């Protein structure tokens, strides 16, 4: 199976001795790290965890659920 890649906007900020980072398009996808490289890796993991949590939540819904691809321009 070929995984689709999507482009998101990562925002990083130096804070004290480390960095924080978040994804503009995904609420809850944020992290911190001691180095810029660490916060970038942590952010990739955070995005995966948020997506996984949303998929698991969807599986718990009762009744009819409509799922479809959504393309947007921002």
N, C-alpha and C positions, 0 to 999 in steps of 0.2 A: 504494500500500500504506500502511495506517495503522499507525504504530508504537505499540505498547503502552507505556505508562509504568508504571514500578514505583516504589514508594517504598522507599528505603533509608535507613539511619541514618548520616549523616555526623558525624564527631567532629573538632573542631578544637581545637588548643592553641597558645597563644603560646609560642614558644621563642626566647629571645634577641631578635634583631631581626626575626625572621620568624615563620612559622606552619608547623605540620605538620597534616596531615589524613589520615583514613582512613575506610573504610566498615566498620562493625561486621560486616556480613553477608558480606563478600567478602574472604577472606584474600588479601593481596598487593595490594589496591587502596589504596595510600597514596601520599602525595606531600608536597611542601613548597613554600613560596612566600614571597616577600618581604613581600607584603601579604595581608590576608584575602581580598580579591577574587581575587588571583592563585592562592592555594591552592584556592579553590573551583573555579575554572576548570580547574586542573591535576587536581583530583580527578575531575571529570567525564571528562576525557580518560583518566585512569588506569583508571577503571571500564570504559570502552570498550575499552581495550587488553587488559585481563584477559579480558573476554568474548570478544574476537576471538581471543586466544591459545588459549583453551579450545576454541573452535569449530574452529580449525585443528588442534589436537591430536586432536579427535574424528575428523576426516577421515583421520588417519593410522592409526587403529585397524584391525586386521585381524579378520576374522570378523564374526559377527552383533553388531549394536549395537541396543539398544532406546533410543529417545528418546521422551519424552512430557512434557507439561506437568506441573509439580508445584506444587501450591498448599499453603502452610503458614501456620500462625498462630504468631506468636512473641510 
